[in-house]
Amino acid sequence: MNIPVSLVSTVLNDRHGAETLLADLTKQTRLPDEFVVVDGGSADGTYEYLCEQAKSVPFRLQVIQKKGANVSRGRNLAIDKAAHDVILTTDFGCRLDANWVKELVAPFEQDTAVEIVTGSWIIPEQDVQTPAQWAEWALSGGKLELQATPTCLASTRSIAFKKQVWLDFGKYPEDLTLTGDDAIFSLWMVSAKRKIAAAPKAICYWHRFPKLKSYWKEARRNFRGAGEAIFFLNYGIKVGVLLALEMLSLLTTVTLFVLLGWGGQIWWFGIAIIITMLIWSKRLIRWLTAIQFLSTWGKASYWLWIIGLELGNRINGVVGYWYGFCYGFKRCQGCRVRMQQLGVRRW
């Protein structure tokens, strides 16, 4: 049985990503029957390029421009316009294995009861080039990937589902500023005990940022979405409290050194250092482990990026989370109410 499928995605000012994604789709061993793209108002020629390519690609390419639409709105519009019941989703800027569509669709064809299929993603080792990318690679122990399982929190960059599941979910929440909608969907689909299959060989290749500031921006943006919807509360509270303790201990140590260190009461400073080291011990061990990992690749000179990446991500993540938490009381009540109705876990 060869069921028809619709691939959907959103894009904004990513002409290069459009070129590479279409190139990967045309090389698929099993082509999507259609590809529905919602453009949020690109000003770099992306929309025009996609419209032109619609005349020649070996599948139906439907391009819709909705200026000002956020990601959730774009996804909902694309799925609304999709002609087929089985929906595949990915993100522009990703690359797709040649068997990605085939592997992601296969579970639906093997078992008609399957409602959702999770796919895998991986960051290719050869794409790790800049100090910031090496820092992220080292902090993860060289395993920047998600191996698909029926209970993993799958991303929209590699997932498929029946349109009715999306309707039962209530569509993606459009009152979130930018991110968090796919995480809520993944949390719900597992807790709601939908019929989920995994397609670990449906591999999407995800590319990362070359500079630290882009990682920091991503952390702030992603956790802002979590705060707006109020989920991952364990991150907002636990990481927030630990970060505050770390910063307070560091500030206290520096202050004591300045005030007492040269005044014959150096022992106060010594006590402060011991307390600070205890509070920072887990963080220091993590950094030392990552630096040791880098040294095996001859990249130990990038140690400063490890500290900058993790501290920057944690600071921006916590700030973004609590900013979103407060902002959401005014703008994201619809999403919060729906999460409560769907029984999506907050922690």
N, C-alpha and C positions, 0 to 999 in steps of 0.2 A: 504494500500500500504506500503510495507516494502522496502525502497530504500537502496541499498548498499552504505556504507560509508567507507572512508579511514581516519584513524587517523594518524597524523604526528607529529614528534617532533625531537629535536636535543639534544645531550648529550655530555658531556666531563668530564671524571673522576668522575662519580657519581654512583658507584656500589650500594650503599644503596638506592639511589633514583630509580635506575632501578628495584631493588627488590620490593620496595613498590608500584611503579606505575604498574608493571605487576600484582602484587597481587590484586590491586584495579580493574584492567581491567578484570581479570578473574572472578570477583564477580559481574560484571555489569549485570543488568537485561536485557540489550540488548547489545550484544557484538559488537564491531566494526568488519567489515568484514576483515579489514587488518590494521596493524600498521606498518608504515614506519618510521624507525629511522635512522638519520644520525649521526654517531659518528665522532667528530672532531679530533680524534687521542688519545683516552684515553690510559693512561699508568697504570691504576689501576685494569685492568681486566674487566672493564665494557663492552667493545666490545665483549670479549670472552664469558662473561656471557650471553649477549643478543643472541649471535649466538647459544649457547647451548639451551637456553630457546625456541628458534624458533622451536625446534623439538617437543615441548610438549604443548605449549599454545593453547587454543581452538579457535584461529584465526590465520590468516596468519601474520607472523612477518617477515618483510623484513628489514635487518640490513645492512646499507651501511657505510663504513668508508671512510672519506675524510679528511685526515690529514691536519691541518692548516685552515680548512674552518671556517669562522666566522658564527655567528648565522643566518644571512640573507642568506648566501650561503647555509647553511645546510637546512634551511626551503625550499628554492627554489628547491633544489635537491630532497628533500623528496616529495614535491608536484608534481614535474615533474615525479617522479617514481610511484606516487600513481595511482592505477588502476581505481578509481571511481571518479565521478563528484563532489560529496559532500565531502568536506574536513573538518575534525575536528582537532583542535590543542590544545595541552596542553604542560606543561613544566615538565621535570623531577624535582623531589623534592617536587612536589605537591601531594596531595591525592585527590581522586575523590569519590564523593557520589555514591552509588550503582546505582542510576538512572541517572547519569550524561549523558551518551551516549543517553539513551532513551529520556530524556527531550530535549537535544540539537538537536536531529534529528527530533523530532515530528513536529515542524513547517514546515519543508520541505515536510513532508508527508501529512500535512493538507492543504497546499497551495503551489502548484508547482511554483507560481510566486515569492515566497520568495527566496532571493539571499544570505542573511546573517542572522545568528542567534547569538545573544549575550548571553553569560552565566554569572552566578554570581560567585564571589569568596568571601571567608571569612577566617579570621584568628580565629581559635577556641579559646575560652576563656581559656580552660584547657591547651593550649600550651604556655600561657603567664607565664613564670617561672623566668627568670633572671631579674636583675634590668634594663637592657637596654630594654628588651621586655615590662616590666611594664611601662617604661617611654614612649615608643611609644604608648602603650595602653591608658595611661592617657592623652597624648596630643591629641589623637583622640576622647576622651570622651567615650572610650569603644566601638567604632564603626569602627573597622578595616575591612571594607567589601565594596564590590561593588554589589549593587542590579541591576541586568540586566534590561535595558530599551532599546528601539529601538535607542535612541540617545546617550547612554553612550559610553565612550571611552573604549571599551572592550579590554582586554588583550589577548595575544595569549595563556594564560594559560586556557582560557575558551571561545572559539569562534568557529563558523563553517561557512563555505561559499562555494559557488559553484566555481569550478576551473576557470570558465570564468571570475568571478569577479576579481580573482587574476591576470588573464591575462590582463584584462582591466586596472587594477592598474599599470601594467608594472612589476609585480613580486616585491618581497621585494628588496629594494636598497642594493646592496652588497658592496658599497663603504663606508658605515658607519663602524666605527671601531668595535663596539660591540652591542650597543643598539639604540633604536629610531625607528626601522623599523616598529614595531607593532603599535606604537603611530601614526606614519604617516598614516598607513593603516586605523586606526580607525578614524582619523580626516578626511581623504578622503572619507571614506564610508558614513559618515554622510553628509558632504558637497555635495557629488555627488548625494545625494537623491536616493541611492539604496534601493531596497525593503528589509527592515530590520525587523525582528521579535525578540522578547525577550523571553528567556527561564529562568526566575528567579529561577526555581527549579533545574536547571542544575548547581549544586554547586561544585566548586573546593575549596579544603581546602589548604590555602597557609601558609607555615611555615616561621617564621622570624628568624633573627640572634640572637645568645645569647650575642654577645659583641658589644660595641659601634663602634669599628673601622670598623666592617663589614657594619654597616649602613652608615658610612661616605664614605666608598669605593663605596657603591651602589649609593649614591647621586652623587658623582663625575662622576661615569661611566654613569649613566642615563642622567644626564644633559649635559655631554659631547656629547652624541648622539644627543640631542636636539640642541646643539650649532652647531654641524657639519652640520645638515640639515637646520638650522635656522628656528626653530619653538619654541613656548613658549617664544617669545621675551619679553613678559610681565614679565616673571620670571627673565630673564637675566638682564633687565633694572631696573624694579621696585625693585626687591629684592636686586639687586646689589647696587643700589643707597642707599636704606635704610640701608643695611649692612655697607656701607662706612660711612654714617652719624653716625650710632651707634658707630662704632669703633673710628671715629674721635672725637666724643663727649666724649667718655670714656678716650681716650688718652689725650685730652685737660684738662679734669678734674684732672687727675692724675698729669699731668705736672704742672698745676697751684698750686696744693697742695704742690708739691715738691718745686717749686720756690717761691711761695708767702704765702703759708699756715702758715709758722712759722715766717713770716717777718712783721706781723702787718697788712697785707692786706687780712685778711681771707675772707672779703666780696666778693672778686673776686672768690674765691673758692666756696662760697655759690651760687653765680650766675651760675657758671659752673655746680654745682650739680643740680640746678633747671632745666636748659636747658637739661642736660643729662637725668634727670628723665622724662621730657616731651617726648624726642625722644624715650626713652626706654619704655614708659608707656604701649603701646599695648603689647609689648613683656612680660613685667612684669606681666600684668593682665593674659596673657595666661599661664605663668608659675604658678602663684598663683592658677589659676583655676585647672590646672593639678595636682598640689600638693594637693589641697583640694580633688580632685577625688581619688588620691592615699590614702589619709588618711581614706577614707571610707572603703578601703580594708585593712587597717592596714599596708600600705606600704609607709608611709610618709618619712621614712628614705631614700628612693630612690630619694629624690628631686634633688640631684646633677646630677643624670643621665638625668633628664628632661632637665636641662640647657645644659649639655654636648651633648645630642642627637640633640637638636634643633640648637644650635650654630654650632656644627660640621657639621650637614647636610647642613645648609645654607652656611657656608663658603666653604665647598667642592662642593656644588651644583653650586654656583656662579663661583668659580675657574674652575670647570669642564666645565661649559657652555661657558665661554669666551675662554678657551683653545680650546674647540671643534670648536667654531666660527672661530678662527684664523686658526686652523689646516684644517678646511673644505675648505678654499680657494684653498688649494693645492691638497687635496685628495678627496673631496666629491662634486665636481662640478656636476657630473652626477645626484646625488640625488637632489641637489638644483634646477637644471634645470627642473627635472621631477616634483618637487613640484609646481613649477611655472606653468608648463603645465597643471597639474591636478587641479590647483586652490586651493591647500591646504592652509588653513589660517596660517599665521605666528604667530598670537597672540593667 
